[in-house]
């Protein structure tokens, strides 16, 4: 018999009151539900008497019973039954759905549906997408058919042309873990049909643990893939999905009415599963409370437990139940703010106004000051960050095409493997009166990757790690002066370059920022920091000729904006050996992204000390100093010690990050995407006659405008790209989370912006345009706020 609202029991009510009422938010968007009119199905069909009449009013009544007090809307899917009158069913269903302006529908399609009919319905009746199903496979094999067997290529081509949503119940025994399904999804999403947006129903048809666990590492790297969690009552696939996929790609769905509004669940049996309907079986429970609950409540309980295990926040849960769907499908709930994203109503901007009163400079890092991008517009704060997407305090989503967390998140934000390792360590306790054994394991791994090194010390940030390296060099050599090139942090040893010795007017110009006053740096350090230019071996030779027996170390990045000239790094190494100076390579930015371990390994020039931070732990605070024993032992004679250098999260994150790097070709990935971005900038410059300067390695790109009003043009570019959902600035550091489709979307967004820049240059009105946009020219360096 069809399920009925009368089946809702007192035990169901108890479960809601005690366990679910505090889990389900006040808004729900059910992205997988069905309507059904018995008149559309022949009475001779075997399923005819199992499906009850279900119109919009029925599912609204069910929603009021299942989620009392919640505002609920739906993505209705055409009901796939053999013998159904497809046209009549679609016409009736969409008429029902239109009674709720915030509900949506995917049109039922079979291979017999013509492209012309589908196109007409999409355009005229405003279906949002398609609902194919395996029972309509042209092969007749509903168990082992492929996607194109029940969603043929002409329909796929139409869906791609129109950018439709497709809710897909995968076929084949292993569902999403089936290699043919994975191959088809790779082909469709990455190459053949890049505009189709796929919702893989039932956790990508993982009613049991095995398929999603096998497939998740491949699925999560594919673009335009989402999941609904409908009818999955086994907590294990939900734990895998919630822990290892981008949380914003997961949507709530019930598969109601008939598929989950019965008392029972979908039980796992090894790699198989079976629906268990307590109303149809003579189940005996002499040993416990034998009152079954609705399968949809079994699903919600499993979702709750999986969210707890995956350490989801309240925002994550709201995204799951409604916010992600609302943004994807253009749904507005009843009490939505009409102007929440405007600057005048922005929580993000208001918070930064408060910050400037409470925090000197507004932020802890100069590179994250909004004034460095687009004053008054740049979102200073991220509520969430996953992959290469960030969400500000107002819920606005942006694709981050800047520096991926100032170069720290090479795998992408909130990498699930790194987060899982960190979560386990936190759960066990990350700090105690004893040491963390992970630091020993990390030291072994770093020395294995760098055979020239003998020992390691650890800190938690790049600046302090560089200070440690310089201290070690000074302690080991009993010398004071440091020759350096490039940027190496905020410490006194470095800023001493601007204490204006007689032969240097502005020592940090070209390395950090021009005109930076070294306030607070002791005058006694004057003359101890000697700058030289990258690829200028003669300048370094001059320092050594004058101060050779006083120079403790030569500090430099192996590369930053340019490749070393032939013989340059070799010459530096030889000069250090000749004068007894320690060669310190700062791999804080260059490390890992251009070569596993560090770019010095690629060049074949081994330092005496190397320093790593940023990407070593993918966004978790961690830094490492590795070096030769004779130098590292100096830590025993100089006091170098700090409490938080002993916590366990940093080394745990570094171990997980490096081990993942060992399985990936990060260097090739970042080089490929960076090269494409560089080519895109050149092409945009040529097409729109906007002069640009592009520099740096493909994995550390820099962009500026070759114009007298370069800063103003850069600010306008940033402001307009913000309007289009992209964070852009003066550079692009691709991460492993960035994919080709992100570059493609960025290029499409940038085209009209470059067109405007060209007009602004021609009309000389860029400042007026900035004023109209509500911003002003960005800062180019350090400034008091």
CORMO-V425955 format. One record per backbone hydrogen bond with DSSP energy under -1.0 kcal/mol. NH is the residue of the N-H (numbers start at 0). CO is the residue of the C=O. If there is no record, write none. Layout:
# CORMO-V425955
nh->{NH:NH}
co->{CO:CO}
This chain:
# CORMO-V425955
nh->{6:7:12:13:14:15:16:17:18:19:20:22:23:27:28:29:30:32:33:35:39:40:44:47:49:53:58:59:60:61:62:63:64:65:66:69:70:72:74:75:76:77:80:83:84:85:88:89:90:91:92:93:94:95:96:97:98:99:102:103:105:106:108:112:117:118:119:120:121:122:123:124:127:129:130:135:136:137:139:148:149:150:155:156:157:158:159:160:161:163:164:165:166:167:171:174:175:176:177:181:182:183:184:185:186:187:188:189:190:191:192:195:196:197:198:199:200:202:203:204:205:212:213:214:215:217:218:219:221:225:226:227:228:231:238:239:240:241:242:243:244:248:249:250:251:254:260:263:264:266:268:271:273:275:277:279:282:294:295:297:298:299:300:301:302:303:304:305:306:307:308:309:311:316:317:318:319:320:321:322:323:325:326:327:328:330:335:341:344:345:349:350:351:352:353:354:355:356:357:358:361:367:368:371:372:373:376:377:382:383:385:386:388:389:390:391:394:397:398:399:400:406:407:408:412:418:419:420:421:422:423:424:425:426:427:438:439:440:441:442:443:444:445:446:447:448:449:452:453:454:456:458:464:465:466:467:468:469:470:471:472:473:474:475:476:477:480:481:482:483:484:494:495:496:497:498:503:508:510:511:518:520:524:525:527:529:531:535:539:540:541:542:543:544:545:546:547:549:550:551:552:553:554:555:567:570:571:572:573:574:575:576:577:578:579:580:581:583:584:585:586:590:592:600:602:603:604:607:608:609:610:611:615:616:619:622:623:624:625:626:627:630:631:632:633:634:635:636:637:644:645:647:651:652:653:654:655:656:657:658:659:660:661:662:663:668:669:670:671:672:673:674:675:676:677:678:679:680:681:682:683:684:685:686:687:689:692:694:695:699:700:701:702:703:705:706:709:712:713:714:715:716:717:718:719:720:721:722:724:725:726:731:732:735:741:742:743:744:745:746:747:748:749:750:753:754:755:756:757:758:759:760:761:762:764:768:769:770:771:772:774:778}
co->{3:4:8:9:10:11:12:13:14:14:15:19:19:70:320:72:251:74:255:53:36:37:41:44:46:35:54:55:56:57:58:59:60:61:62:66:25:27:29:103:32:105:78:80:39:83:84:85:86:87:88:89:90:91:92:93:95:96:99:73:75:128:130:109:113:114:115:116:117:118:119:120:104:164:106:132:133:148:136:145:146:146:151:152:153:154:155:156:157:158:127:196:129:198:142:171:203:173:174:177:178:179:180:181:182:183:184:185:186:186:187:192:163:223:165:225:167:227:199:200:201:208:209:210:211:214:214:215:218:197:248:199:250:228:234:235:236:237:238:239:240:245:246:226:319:31:256:292:275:273:271:268:266:264:262:276:280:261:259:293:294:295:296:297:298:299:300:301:302:303:304:305:306:312:313:314:315:316:317:317:318:321:322:323:324:325:332:338:341:342:345:346:347:348:349:350:351:353:353:354:358:364:365:368:369:369:373:373:390:390:388:412:385:397:383:395:391:389:724:387:726:402:404:403:386:414:415:416:417:418:419:420:421:422:423:435:436:436:437:438:439:440:441:442:443:444:445:449:626:626:624:622:460:461:462:463:464:465:466:467:468:469:470:471:472:473:549:527:552:529:554:490:491:493:494:495:500:505:507:507:516:517:521:522:524:481:483:532:535:536:537:538:539:540:541:542:543:546:546:480:480:581:482:583:564:566:567:568:569:570:571:572:573:574:575:575:551:553:608:555:610:586:590:597:598:599:599:582:582:625:584:623:612:613:616:458:611:456:609:454:607:627:627:628:630:631:632:633:633:641:642:429:647:648:649:650:651:652:653:654:655:656:657:659:660:664:665:666:667:668:669:670:671:672:673:674:675:676:677:678:679:680:681:682:683:684:703:701:560:696:731:694:729:692:690:704:706:708:709:710:711:712:713:714:715:716:717:718:721:720:398:700:401:409:738:738:739:740:741:742:743:744:745:746:749:750:751:752:753:754:755:756:757:758:759:764:765:766:767:768:769:370}
